Amino acid sequence: MRLCRQTGRLFLRAMSSATFPHSEALVPYAPPAWAAKLRGVPKYRLQLGQLNTPIQRWRLPDLPEGVEVFIKRDDMTGSTLSGNKVRKLEFLMADAIDRGCGAIITCGGVQSNHCRATAVAARQLGLDIHLMLRSDVQDFLPIANGVPDWSAKNPSEVGCEGNLLQDRLMGANVYLVQRTEWYEEKLLPRMQRLAQRIKETSGKESYLIPVGGSNQVGLFGYITAFQELIEQGVLERFDDLVLTVGSGGTTCGLCVANYLTGSKIRIHAVAICDDAAYFHRHINAALQEIGLTDVRSEDIVDIIEGYKGRGYALSTKKELEFVANVAHTSGIILDPVYTGKATMGMLNELRTNHSRFQGNRILFLHTGGIFGLYDGRMNTVLKDGMRHVTDRVHDWWNFDDDPPFP
């Protein structure tokens, strides 16, 4: 009888692995002791990231006297899977596999880091991938009297630059939707309709991931990351932690962990879209969902406004020149959508509003996004505005000539 039961379990495990790709890679998840009582703790995670990521001194230009800035290199969580989204995807993709889903549907901007990382992870796990990318319709359709000419649509003109290159290399199904579509009102219903269509045509169940992977499951990516920070001595070494906030999941995970551990570090999140009220609503809703009813977002995170510039994913010349200047002076490459604006905000606040920080020992969380630099927006800045720094290509064809270095 025991042999029959063992044989049966082996058969079921083999069938599960064949039906649901990479189910054998699921690792049972045990949260840190201080997070064990949270509601909705995931059952499994996957190992997708190259963890733990290092903490390094950051020699930023023009730091106020006495201030030290270090950087947590979550841009080094992988190569094609780099950035903060990897930590969330370790839980989200595990949940998708555990539920027996064969397709992933998610959404974001046309240069979304989250969508790129999700596409790569899905393909590595043998899952189909569908991306709804918000973009400006005028970028792909002729406009007459303010009305798009829908008959002239040509989706392939979306291009292959930046994150889109990897989206398309992964063979992702890309659906262009309008930039103004909000998740709850338009994107989620679209995703649900697409999931139904996939079910009808292929029989596969779909796993829907919201913008940025920011939901109850994804939240545990940075709840768990905080334990890594503890083991790296962050609680003793730093006074303040600064990061960017776009969808809110990373910020929420860190704030929850900071609160539960009784840490005295103050967390600052630089908003690159929306406003403080929006993010506090989002985080407060997440706190309720995981069972934390005795704390409010307003008490555990400082949302820094004023640095979204022209808007989400839109850059000014000044912002791009800042990204280039940080790269050539410190060797750290920021991205134009998230970390570039967040670092500008952090530096300006340190210079003009230092009292909002607890001390002079600052840790900045680099959330990745390097592929966003390859969408072409840096070209003009590097060739013209920063030519004195970046144009250092010399002609030395003749072996007998002296070195042309000035």
N, C-alpha and C positions, 0 to 999 in steps of 0.2 A: 504493500500500500504506500509506504514512504517513497519507494522508487517511482511509483506512478505519479505521486504528487510532485516529486522533483522533476520528472520528465515533463509533466504538464507545465510547470513553471518555466522550464527552459524553452518549451515550445512557444508559450505565450510571449516570452521575452524576445524570441527570434522573430515571431510574427509582428510584434510591436515595432522592432527595429526596421523590419522590411516595409511596414506600412507607413510609419512615421519616421522620416529620415533623422538620424542622429539622436534618437531617443536614448540610446545607450550613453550619450555624453551628458545627460542630465545628472547634476550633482545635488543631493539633498542639502537644503539650505538651513543653517541654524544661525539666527541673528545674534548680534552681540547681546550679552545678558541685559544691558540697560534698555534694549529695544524689544525684548521678548514678549512684552505684554501689549504691544501695539496690535491693532486690529488689521487683519488682511496680510499677515506675514506670508511671503511666497513659499511654496513648497520646494522649488528647485531654482538653480541658477546654472549657467553655462560658463565655461572659461573662454572668453573671447578676447579680453584685454591682456596687455603685457604689464602686469602689476607686480610690485608696487612702483609707482612713479616717483622720481626723485624730487627733492626740494633743493633749490640752488640759489645762491646770492644773485641778485639782479642789479647790475650796474646801470640803472636808468639815468639818463642825463637830467640835470637840473633838479635833483632832489633837494628839498629843504634841508638845511643843516641839522644834523643829529638824527635824521630819519634813515632807517635801514629797510630795504624792501627785498624780500625773497620771493621766489616763484615756485609754485607747485606745478610740475610739468605734466598735467593731464593731456597736453598735446602729444605726449609720448606713450599713450596707451596702445599704440600700434602704428601701422603704416596706412594702408587704405582704411583701416578701422580706427583711425586716430580720433582723439577728442573725448569730451565728457559723455557723449551719447553711448559709448561702448559700455560704460558701467550700467546704464539703464537697460541696454539691450541684453545684457547677460541675464536679466530677470524676465524681460518681456519675451524674448525668443524662447526661453525655457518654458514659459507659460504657454506659448503658442504650440510648442511641440507636445507638452503634457496634455493639452486639450485635443491633440490629433489634427491640428490645422495644417493644410497643405499650401496655403497662400497667405501672404501678408499684405495688408493694405494700410498705407499711412499717407501723411500729407505734410506740406510745408511750402516754403517759398521756392522759387525756381532754382535758387542756389543753396537749397537747404542742406546743411551738414548732417542733420538727423536723417533725412531721406537717403542721402548717399551712404551713410554708415549702415542704415537698415537694409539697403539694397545689397551691399557687400555681405553682410551677415546672413541674409536670407539665402543668397546663392551658395555660400559656404555650407549652409545647413540643408541644401537641397530643396528649398521652398520657393514657390513662385512669388514674384514681387510686383506690386502695383503702387504707383506713386501719383498722387494728385498734387500738382505743383501750381501754386498761385503766381501769376505773372500779369504784367500789364498787357492788355489786349492789343494796344496800339503798337507793341513791339513786333507783332506777328500778323496784324491785319491792317489793310488800308482803312483810313477813317475819312468819311465824307459827311460834312455838316454835323460832326460829333457822333455819327452813327457808324459802327463797325460794318465792313462789308464781309459778312459771314461766308459768302460764296467764294471768297478768295483765300480761305483758310488753307494753310500749309504747315501742319504741325512740325514737320521735319526741320523747319527753319529755326527751331528752338536752339539749335547749335550743339556743340560738343565741348564747351569751355567750362573750366572750373569744376564744380561738383557734378555737373551734367555729364562730363566725360565718363566718370565712373558709373553714373546711373545707366548710361547707354552701353558701356562695356559689359555691365552685368545683365544686359538684355531686359532691363526693367520696362514694364508697361507704364508709360508716362501719359498722364491725362492733364492737359493744360486747362486751368480754370482761372477765373478772374481774381485779381489781387484783393478785391474788396469783399470776398466771400468769407464770412466768419465761420468758425468751426461748428458750433452748435446749430446754427441756422441753416447752413448750406453744405459744408464739407462733410459733416457726419452723415446727413441723409444721403448724399452722393455715395459715400463709402458703403453704406448699408445696401443701397440699390445695386452697387457693383458686386458686393458679396453675394447677393441673391442671384445675380446673373452668373457668377462663377460657379455657384452651387448647381444651378440648372444645367450649365453646359459641360462642367467637368466632374461634378460630384464632390468637389473639394470644399471643405469648410475654410472660411477666411478668418484671420485674426486681425482685428482693427486696432491700430495704434494711433493715439491722438497726436496733435502737433508737439514736436519735441520729445515724444515719448514720456510726456509728463502726466502720469496717472498714478494710482495707488501702487501698482506693481513696480513701475519705473522708479518710484520714489525711493525704493530700497537700494538703488544703485549708490546714492550718495549718503544714505543712512549708514550703509556698510563702509563707504569710503572714509567716513569720519573715524571709524575704528583704526583705519590705516594712518590717519593723521595723528591719532593718539599715540600709536606705536612709534611714530616718527618724532615724538616729543613736541608736537606743535603747541599743546596746551601750556607748556612751560616756556617755549621759545618766543611766542608771539602775543601781541596785544589785540590785533585786529586781522580779520580775514576779508579780502575784497574779491568780488567776482562780478561777472556780468549776469544780467537777468533778461531772458527773452521769452521763454515759455513758463518758467517758474519752477520746474521740477528739481533742478540741481540746487537752487537756493532753498527750496522747501526742505529737501532731504538734509542739507547741512544744518539748517536752523532747528529742525526737529532733534537731530542728534546733539547739537550744541546745548539745547535745552535739557534733554533727558540726562545728559552726563553731568550737568551742573557746571559746565565749562564757563569760564569768565571771559572768553574771547568774544569780541563784538563782531558781528557779521554785517558787512555793507554790500549791497547789490546795486550795481549801476544799471539803470534801465536804458535799454537801447530801443524800446518801443513802448507804447501805451504810457501809463503813469503809475504812481505809487498806489493810488486807490485801487486800480485794477489788480495789481499784484497782491496787495493785501487781501482782497476778496478771494483770489485764487488760492492763496496759501491758507487762509482761514477755512475755506471749504475743505481743503486737504486735511487740515488738522482735525476737523470734525469726522472725516471719513475714517481716519485711523484711530479714532477714539481719544484724542487729546482735547478735552473740553475745558480745561482749566488754564489755557494760555491763548493769547491772541498774536497774530502775525506782527502787529504793530509793536509788540513788546520784545520780539526776538530777532528782528531784522530791520536794518536801516536802508530803505530804498532811496537811492540817490537819483534825483531827476535832473534834467537839463542837458543831457549829453546824447540824445538820440539824433541830433542834427537835422538833416532833411527828412528823416523817417527811417523806418526799418529797411535795412539792406541798401539804403541810398547813401552815397558818400559825397563829401565836399573835398575840394583840393587840399584844404588844410588838414583834414583827417588822414588823407592818403600820404601826404608829406610827413605827417607824424609817424605813421607806420613805417615808412622808409627810413626815417631818422632813427627810430628805435632799433631797427634791424642793423644799421651800419655802425651804431655806437655801442650796442650791447650784445649783438648776435642772436637776439630773440626775435622771431618772426611772429607778428601779430596778424590777425585777420581783420578785414575792413568792416565786417558786420557786427562783430561782438567784442572781441578783446581789444581792438584798436580804440574803439570809443570808450570802453570801460577803463583802459589805462589812462587815456586823456582825462577822463573824469576823476580818477583817483589822484593823479598828479595835481590837477587844478584844486581839488578839495584840500589836499595836503598843504598847498601853498596859501589858499585864501580862507579856508574854513577848518583849520586843523583841530579845533575843539570838538568836532564830531567824531574824531578818532580817540580811542582810549589811551594810546601811547605812540611810540615811534618805531615799534617793531611790527612791520606790516608783512603779511603773507598774501600774495596775489595768486588766485587760482587760474591757470591758463587752461581754457576749455577747448583749445584746438581751433580748427577751421582754416588750416593753411590752404586747402584747395580752393577756397574762395578767392585767393589772391590771383588765381590763374584764369579769371573770367575776362581779363583784358583791361580792367579799370585802372591798373597801375601803370599801363604803358606810357601814357602822356606825362605822368608825374616823373617817371624815371628818365624819360628821354628829354624832357624839357625842364621842368621845375627843379629837379634834383640832379641835373646834369653834372654839376661840379662834384658830386659825390659818386654817382653811379656810372658815369661815362669814363671808365678807366681802361679802355681797350686800346692797345698800342700796336702800331705797325712795325714789325721787326723781321721782315722777310729776308733781308740780306744778312747772312751770318757775320760778315766782316764789319757791319755797322756797330757803333757803340749802343749800349742799352738805352732805349728811349725814355726810361723812367726819369722824371724831372729831378 
